Amino acid sequence: MINILISKKEYENNNILILENTSIKINKGDKILLEGENGSGKTTTLNIIGLLDSTFRT
């Protein structure tokens, strides 16, 4: 099982809030879909999960 909690993520240069109080729970064998409108934080979420966002601090 993977539990992820993102309390807050915003762009540093202009303080635009991207994600706030976001939680994700993935159980073994689950298939997930990350869906949303343009700019809703899908890629940002995946970058945080994959440890690709060097500006994100836990």
N, C-alpha and C positions, 0 to 999 in steps of 0.2 A: 504494500500500500504506500502511496505517496500522498502526503498532505502538504499543501503549499498555502501560505498566508502572505499576502502582499498588503501591508498596512497603508502604504502611500508611495506613489511614484509620480514625479512631475518632471517636466523638462527644466533643466537647470538654468538655461539662459533666459527664459521668459516666465518661469513659474506656472506653466500651464499644467493643471492636474490631469494625469492620464488614467491612473488607477487608484482606487481608494477602497480599503476594506474588502479586498477580493480574496476569496478562499476557493481552493480547488482540492478535491479529494478523488484520487484515482485508485481503484482496487485492482489487484492482479486479474488480468483477463479482460478488463474493461476496454471498450473502444470509445474514443471520445471524438467530439467534433467541436472545434473552436470557431464559432460563427459570430459575425457582427458587421456593422456598417464600417465604411471607410473611416479610419481614425479612431476606432473604438478601443484600441489597445491589444488587438490580437497578436501582432508581431512583437510588441513590447513584452507581452506575457510570455511568449515562447522564448524570447531572448533571455528573460530573467530565469525561466525554468532551466534553460540550457546553459546557464552561466556565461552567456555571451554579452551581457550588458555590464560593461566595466564600471559604469557609474552607479549601479544599484548597490545599496548597502542594506544588510539585514538588520 
